[in-house]
Amino acid sequence: MTKTPGDNCLPAVADAVFDIEGLGEYLKISPRTIWRKISTGEVPPPICIGRSKRWSRAAVDSWLADRAAKAAKGGSR
């Protein structure tokens, strides 16, 4: 059986972060749209690990909850 680099990660840790593709799938938007929204401050900034960019699922979920609460109060995006 061949091991991949991800085999050494704990499942909870591996599921706790998104790469750009995973974040796009989660938010149902393209990676290009994510980068555009980062530059305008509409999406939380990534965590940089070397040249890799990752997003904490907890931070993304918190950001989504804040946006939902503002929308429910009639606030702007």
C-alpha positions as CSV (number, residue, x, y, z in Angstrom):
1,M,0.0,0.0,0.0
2,T,1.4,3.4,-1.0
3,K,1.3,6.2,1.5
4,T,0.5,9.7,0.4
5,P,1.7,12.8,2.4
6,G,-1.8,13.3,3.7
7,D,-1.8,9.9,5.3
8,N,0.2,11.3,8.2
9,C,-2.4,14.0,9.0
10,L,-4.9,13.4,11.7
11,P,-8.4,13.3,10.1
12,A,-9.7,16.1,12.3
13,V,-6.8,18.4,11.3
14,A,-7.0,17.5,7.6
15,D,-10.7,18.3,7.6
16,A,-10.2,21.6,9.6
17,V,-8.5,23.5,6.7
18,F,-9.3,24.2,3.1
19,D,-7.0,24.8,0.2
20,I,-8.3,27.2,-2.6
21,E,-10.1,24.4,-4.4
22,G,-11.7,23.1,-1.2
23,L,-12.8,26.5,-0.2
24,G,-14.3,27.1,-3.6
25,E,-16.3,23.9,-3.4
26,Y,-17.4,24.8,0.2
27,L,-18.6,28.3,-0.8
28,K,-19.8,27.2,-4.3
29,I,-17.7,29.8,-6.0
30,S,-14.6,29.6,-8.3
31,P,-11.0,29.9,-7.0
32,R,-10.6,33.0,-9.2
33,T,-13.6,34.6,-7.5
34,I,-12.1,33.8,-4.1
35,W,-8.9,35.6,-4.9
36,R,-10.8,38.6,-6.2
37,K,-12.9,38.7,-3.0
38,I,-9.8,38.4,-0.8
39,S,-8.3,41.5,-2.5
40,T,-11.5,43.5,-1.7
41,G,-11.7,42.1,1.8
42,E,-14.9,40.1,1.2
43,V,-13.4,36.8,2.1
44,P,-11.2,36.1,5.1
45,P,-7.5,36.2,4.3
46,P,-5.6,32.9,4.0
47,I,-3.1,31.4,6.4
48,C,0.2,31.2,4.6
49,I,2.3,28.1,5.1
50,G,5.3,28.6,2.9
51,R,3.9,29.3,-0.6
52,S,0.7,27.4,0.3
53,K,-2.5,29.1,1.3
54,R,-5.0,27.6,3.6
55,W,-8.3,28.7,5.3
56,S,-9.4,27.5,8.7
57,R,-12.8,25.9,8.5
58,A,-13.7,27.4,11.9
59,A,-12.7,30.9,10.6
60,V,-14.7,30.5,7.4
61,D,-17.8,29.2,9.3
62,S,-17.5,32.1,11.7
63,W,-17.3,34.6,8.8
64,L,-20.3,33.0,7.1
65,A,-22.3,33.2,10.4
66,D,-21.4,36.9,10.8
67,R,-22.5,37.6,7.2
68,A,-25.8,35.7,7.8
69,A,-26.5,37.6,11.0
70,K,-25.8,41.0,9.2
71,A,-28.1,39.9,6.3
72,A,-30.9,38.9,8.7
73,K,-30.7,42.4,10.3
74,G,-30.9,44.0,6.9
75,G,-27.2,45.0,6.9
76,S,-25.1,45.4,3.7
77,R,-22.8,42.7,2.4
